[in-house]
Amino acid sequence: MTPAPQTPPPRKRVVIAGGGTAGWVAATALIRQLAGLIDVTLVESDDIGTVGVGESTIPTIRTFHHFIGVDEDAFIRATNATFKLGIAFEGWDRTDARYFHAFGSVGRSTFVADFQHFWMEARRHGFAGDYGDYSLELQAAAQHRFALDRDETLAYAYHLDATAYARFLRSIAEPAGVRRVEGRITQVQQAADDGRITALVLESGERIEGDLFIDCTGFRALLIEQTLKTGFDDWSHWLPTDRAFAVQSTATEAPVPFTRAVAHGEGWRWKIPLQHRVGNGLVYSSAHLSDDEARARLLAGIDGEPLFEPRLLRFTTGMRRQVWNGNCLSLGLASGFVEPLESTSIHLVMVAVTWLIQHFPFGDDSAALAERFNARSRREWEQVRDFIILHYHLTHRDETPFWQSRRTLDIPDSLATRIALFRESAMAYQDQDELFRTDSWVEVMLGQGILPNAHHRLPSTMPAAQLQTALTDLKRGIAAKVGGLPKHADFLRRYA
Ligand SMILES: Cc1cc2nc3c(=O)[nH]c(=O)nc-3n(C[C@H](O)[C@H](O)[C@H](O)COP(=O)(O)OP(=O)(O)OC[C@H]3O[C@@H](n4cnc5c(N)ncnc54)[C@H](O)[C@@H]3O)c2cc1C
């Protein structure tokens, strides 16, 4: 007997609250990957608007764009994007010191010993040069050069216009089937028995029911916190900056292919060049600097004309105790915030959406999926947190109470162990699922002034002349590649 045809289970209804970068990234990815299996509705309020910052990214954005089928040319044109090869850190170790955290790998490692051990050995002989001499991305950035090629020679990310990016994603998501509803959410309804969210009610009276709710309402965290009272792990004792002034300005020079992160007495400032303007911001600790002083300091340090009044943004560093709670998952600023020193927030949104697609709750229960998701999220967030603390803690600056307090800080054990390992043996590592590669840890630890006491002695078994030749060849190869690249600004002009 042929089995009776079964009716397919009803499609899961996903409701996204909020249409900033997080909301539209989630909507686009979900509809591109799970169309036909789910319905997606996004609610956003034009009156409330978005946070309007978040313009520097890391290379994982490209992997994500491949995953959801974003066309790079269209993206660059729509968001006035420029290319980014890393971040220049100015004044972090000492006021006059500078180092670069470049994307891509540095030098050449072996199975036994990573490149920094070879560099340390060369240093012992006196012919090492700078560690950054062996980074293609750093050398290209230093000369303001960039080009795309088929071999993907350079590891790169983008600087983008955040508002235009949300608009661009919307232009993909809506035709693909996402339903957009404009309006202010005034009520979040819950089931009487288990507190599950059942619907969002808008000012207009419209009621939007769903099975899974994604909170992308920014710092308001309307669903995950205001409604579900999930709780927040506050990390501000480790990272005390809690405010930023942001302003865009006219460009006075050709855009460089890197973000600048310039330390000041009570925090740091960013400069992010786009095709048509520059994004500027001053991050600071309100316990150490007044808002008026911060605003004045920001404006005094910008090169062009400000395009509007600086906007004040308040934040607390930390993350939700559960990023996924019941039938509500939070993304973006609603899930937490670690300051943007390494441009990680948009990355965290993209990783979380990818995991959601992999862990999508098609059944009636999702407790085990949520538990696994939350454990992964926590690990990822804590690794990012540690990496950011590293920049503050390993400083020789002591001219202000802010920097003095950073040096003497009790840091998380996980970070203390890493620093001790590097100091003792030049050993660094990338943990399972970790964002930051070994090269990143080494670049920042060296840049922040640690010179390891010892290194792996494998390179010492090579004759010094052979080591020197190998390093010279590496530098020559990099110089030849960089010399063949056009200036970033020229490339952009032709490309965009
Ligand atoms: C100072 C600063 C600098 C940053 N720099 C970077 C960076 O360089 N790189 C990076 O990766 N990230 C950065 N970020 C983080 C980045 O801005 C965010 O991760 C990203 O913009 C996502 O924001 P969001 O979508 O979560 O929130 P938002 O942009 O705030 O969007 C919230 C959405 O929710 C809607 N909403 C809220 N309440 C309601 C309601 N009641 N009814 C209906 N709709 C509602 C709003 O209208 C809006 O659409 C930075 C953040 C800050 C604060």
The ligand as an SDF file (V2000), in Angstrom:
LIG
                    3D

 53 58  0  0  0  0  0  0  0  0999 V2000
   30.3320   53.8810   19.1090 C   0  0  0  0  0  0  0  0  0  0  0  0
   30.1300   52.6360   18.2890 C   0  0  0  0  0  0  0  0  0  0  0  0
   31.0000   52.3350   17.2410 C   0  0  0  0  0  0  0  0  0  0  0  0
   30.8550   51.1460   16.5170 C   0  0  0  0  0  0  0  0  0  0  0  0
   31.7420   50.8360   15.5270 N   0  0  0  0  0  0  0  0  0  0  0  0
   31.6720   49.6260   14.9320 C   0  0  0  0  0  0  0  0  0  0  0  0
   32.5970   49.2200   13.9330 C   0  0  0  0  0  0  0  0  0  0  0  0
   33.4640   49.9850   13.5260 O   0  0  0  0  0  0  0  0  0  0  0  0
   32.4820   47.9800   13.4070 N   0  0  0  0  0  0  0  0  0  0  0  0
   31.5160   47.1190   13.8080 C   0  0  0  0  0  0  0  0  0  0  0  0
   31.4960   45.9780   13.3510 O   0  0  0  0  0  0  0  0  0  0  0  0
   30.5740   47.4920   14.6880 N   0  0  0  0  0  0  0  0  0  0  0  0
   30.6420   48.6950   15.2670 C   0  0  0  0  0  0  0  0  0  0  0  0
   29.6860   49.0720   16.1720 N   0  0  0  0  0  0  0  0  0  0  0  0
   28.5520   48.1890   16.4080 C   0  0  0  0  0  0  0  0  0  0  0  0
   27.5450   48.3340   15.2730 C   0  0  0  0  0  0  0  0  0  0  0  0
   27.1460   49.6830   15.1710 O   0  0  0  0  0  0  0  0  0  0  0  0
   26.3480   47.4610   15.5380 C   0  0  0  0  0  0  0  0  0  0  0  0
   26.7660   46.1620   15.8320 O   0  0  0  0  0  0  0  0  0  0  0  0
   25.4680   47.3980   14.3270 C   0  0  0  0  0  0  0  0  0  0  0  0
   25.1960   48.6650   13.8350 O   0  0  0  0  0  0  0  0  0  0  0  0
   24.1890   46.6990   14.6500 C   0  0  0  0  0  0  0  0  0  0  0  0
   23.3310   47.5580   15.3560 O   0  0  0  0  0  0  0  0  0  0  0  0
   21.8770   47.0190   15.6370 P   0  0  0  0  0  0  0  0  0  0  0  0
   21.2460   46.6860   14.3510 O   0  0  0  0  0  0  0  0  0  0  0  0
   21.9860   45.9640   16.6640 O   0  0  0  0  0  0  0  0  0  0  0  0
   21.1490   48.2610   16.3480 O   0  0  0  0  0  0  0  0  0  0  0  0
   20.5180   49.6120   15.7390 P   0  0  0  0  0  0  0  0  0  0  0  0
   21.2680   50.1270   14.5870 O   0  0  0  0  0  0  0  0  0  0  0  0
   20.3430   50.5130   16.9150 O   0  0  0  0  0  0  0  0  0  0  0  0
   19.0900   49.1890   15.2090 O   0  0  0  0  0  0  0  0  0  0  0  0
   18.0030   49.0110   16.0760 C   0  0  0  0  0  0  0  0  0  0  0  0
   16.7400   48.8720   15.2580 C   0  0  0  0  0  0  0  0  0  0  0  0
   15.6600   48.5670   16.1330 O   0  0  0  0  0  0  0  0  0  0  0  0
   14.5720   49.4230   15.8310 C   0  0  0  0  0  0  0  0  0  0  0  0
   13.7510   49.5860   17.0320 N   0  0  0  0  0  0  0  0  0  0  0  0
   14.1620   49.8280   18.2980 C   0  0  0  0  0  0  0  0  0  0  0  0
   13.1090   49.9240   19.1220 N   0  0  0  0  0  0  0  0  0  0  0  0
   12.0110   49.7230   18.3590 C   0  0  0  0  0  0  0  0  0  0  0  0
   10.6160   49.6940   18.6130 C   0  0  0  0  0  0  0  0  0  0  0  0
   10.0930   49.9240   19.8270 N   0  0  0  0  0  0  0  0  0  0  0  0
    9.7880   49.4720   17.5750 N   0  0  0  0  0  0  0  0  0  0  0  0
   10.2380   49.2540   16.3250 C   0  0  0  0  0  0  0  0  0  0  0  0
   11.5620   49.2550   16.0270 N   0  0  0  0  0  0  0  0  0  0  0  0
   12.4240   49.4920   17.0300 C   0  0  0  0  0  0  0  0  0  0  0  0
   15.2100   50.7020   15.3450 C   0  0  0  0  0  0  0  0  0  0  0  0
   14.3350   51.4790   14.5920 O   0  0  0  0  0  0  0  0  0  0  0  0
   16.3400   50.1290   14.4850 C   0  0  0  0  0  0  0  0  0  0  0  0
   15.8470   49.7890   13.2190 O   0  0  0  0  0  0  0  0  0  0  0  0
   29.7960   50.2660   16.8550 C   0  0  0  0  0  0  0  0  0  0  0  0
   28.8910   50.6010   17.8650 C   0  0  0  0  0  0  0  0  0  0  0  0
   29.0430   51.7650   18.5840 C   0  0  0  0  0  0  0  0  0  0  0  0
   28.0770   52.0960   19.6690 C   0  0  0  0  0  0  0  0  0  0  0  0
  1  2  1  0
  2  3  1  0
  2 52  2  0
  3  4  2  0
  4  5  1  0
  4 50  1  0
  5  6  2  0
  6  7  1  0
  6 13  1  0
  7  8  2  0
  7  9  1  0
  9 10  1  0
 10 11  2  0
 10 12  1  0
 12 13  2  0
 13 14  1  0
 14 15  1  0
 14 50  1  0
 15 16  1  0
 16 17  1  0
 16 18  1  0
 18 19  1  0
 18 20  1  0
 20 21  1  0
 20 22  1  0
 22 23  1  0
 23 24  1  0
 24 25  2  0
 24 26  1  0
 24 27  1  0
 27 28  1  0
 28 29  2  0
 28 30  1  0
 28 31  1  0
 31 32  1  0
 32 33  1  0
 33 34  1  0
 33 48  1  0
 34 35  1  0
 35 36  1  0
 35 46  1  0
 36 37  1  0
 36 45  1  0
 37 38  2  0
 38 39  1  0
 39 40  1  0
 39 45  2  0
 40 41  1  0
 40 42  2  0
 42 43  1  0
 43 44  2  0
 44 45  1  0
 46 47  1  0
 46 48  1  0
 48 49  1  0
 50 51  2  0
 51 52  1  0
 52 53  1  0
M  END
$$$$
